[in-house]
């Protein structure tokens, strides 16, 4: 599917606020609610819209530290990768697990309450994962949201 200008406008509005209704989007774009709803349904049915998410202010929940970890596995191979992925996805403080190409095998985004909490997570959970070799940590100082391609 190749989205047209109207589809892209709908996607842009939904990416800014996924709670917007078809009626509100239609008003903003000069379309009727049913026509807007049909387009959103088509975009969803064709897999362009893969889901809707909310953005949680993790600092408001007491998670003030974000750390990016580069993980190089000591033992590689399909079984090693599968064991690592299964174990790492079970750790709730790990928000994302990315299998990457380059210096590291994986890139993890870890949320913790503070540095002491991160150290506990690192020592008790991450360093005990199967296949762990080299680990590099980068603490997030600030983050700006960059607009997406729409």
C-alpha positions in Angstrom: 0.0 0.0 0.0 1.2 3.5 -0.8 -0.4 6.0 1.6 -1.6 9.3 0.0 -1.4 12.8 1.5 -4.6 12.3 3.5 -3.4 9.0 4.9 -0.2 10.6 5.9 -2.0 13.5 7.6 -4.2 11.0 9.5 -1.0 9.1 10.6 0.7 12.3 11.6 -2.3 13.3 13.8 -2.5 9.8 15.4 1.2 9.7 16.0 0.9 13.0 17.9 -2.1 11.8 20.0 -3.3 8.2 19.5 -6.4 9.0 21.6 -7.9 11.3 18.9 -11.2 10.1 17.6 -12.1 9.7 13.9 -14.5 12.6 14.4 -11.8 14.9 15.7 -9.3 13.9 13.0 -12.1 14.4 10.4 -12.8 17.9 11.7 -9.1 18.8 11.6 -8.8 17.5 8.0 -12.1 18.7 6.7 -13.5 15.1 6.3 -16.6 13.4 7.6 -16.2 11.0 10.6 -17.3 7.9 8.6 -14.7 8.7 5.8 -12.0 9.2 8.4 -12.9 6.0 10.2 -12.8 4.0 6.9 -9.3 5.3 6.2 -8.1 4.5 9.7 -9.6 1.0 9.5 -8.0 0.5 6.1 -4.6 1.6 7.4 -5.0 -0.8 10.3 -6.2 -3.7 8.2 -3.3 -3.3 5.8 -0.8 -3.2 8.7 0.3 0.4 8.4 -1.1 1.1 11.8 0.3 -1.7 14.0 -1.1 -0.5 17.2 -1.7 2.5 19.4 0.5 3.4 22.4 0.5 5.9 25.2 3.6 7.7 26.5 4.2 7.2 30.2 6.2 9.8 32.2 8.5 7.3 33.9 10.0 10.1 36.1 6.5 10.7 37.5 6.4 7.0 38.5 9.8 7.3 40.3 12.0 5.9 37.5 14.6 8.7 37.2 17.5 6.9 35.4 17.7 5.5 31.9 20.7 3.5 30.9 21.6 2.1 27.5 23.6 -1.1 27.7 25.7 -2.6 24.9 25.9 -6.3 25.4 28.4 -8.6 23.7 27.7 -12.3 24.2 30.6 -14.5 25.2 29.2 -17.5 23.5 27.3 -17.1 20.2 25.2 -19.4 18.2 21.5 -19.9 17.7 20.9 -21.6 21.1 22.9 -18.9 22.9 21.0 -16.1 21.3 17.6 -17.7 22.0 18.6 -18.4 25.7 19.7 -14.8 26.1 16.6 -13.3 24.5 14.3 -15.5 26.5 16.0 -14.5 29.8 16.4 -10.8 29.0 12.8 -10.2 28.0 11.7 -11.6 31.4 13.4 -8.6 33.2 10.7 -5.9 33.7 13.2 -3.0 34.0 14.4 -3.6 30.5 12.2 -1.6 28.2 13.7 -2.6 24.8 15.9 -5.3 23.6 17.5 -4.7 20.2 19.6 -7.3 18.3 22.1 -5.2 16.5 25.0 -5.5 14.1 28.3 -3.8 15.1 30.5 -3.7 18.2 27.8 -5.2 20.4 25.3 -8.0 19.8 22.4 -6.4 21.8 21.4 -2.9 22.9 19.2 -2.7 25.9 17.2 0.3 27.4 17.0 -0.1 31.1 14.8 2.1 33.5 15.7 2.3 37.2 14.7 4.4 40.1 18.2 5.7 40.6 21.8 4.7 40.1 21.8 2.4 43.2 18.7 0.7 41.8 20.4 0.3 38.4 23.5 -1.2 40.0 21.2 -3.8 41.7 19.5 -4.6 38.4 22.9 -4.9 36.7 24.5 -7.1 39.3 21.6 -9.4 40.2 19.8 -9.7 36.9 21.8 -8.6 33.8 25.2 -9.9 34.7 23.7 -13.3 35.5 22.1 -13.7 32.1 23.2 -16.6 30.0 26.0 -15.9 27.6 26.9 -12.5 28.9 30.4 -11.3 27.9 31.2 -7.6 27.6 28.8 -4.9 28.9 29.0 -1.2 28.3 26.7 1.3 30.0 25.7 4.7 28.9 23.5 6.8 31.2 21.0 9.0 29.5 21.4 12.7 30.5 18.6 14.2 28.4 16.3 13.2 25.6 14.5 15.2 23.0 11.7 13.7 20.9 12.6 14.0 17.2 9.6 14.1 14.8 9.2 10.9 12.8 9.1 10.6 9.0 5.5 11.7 8.8 
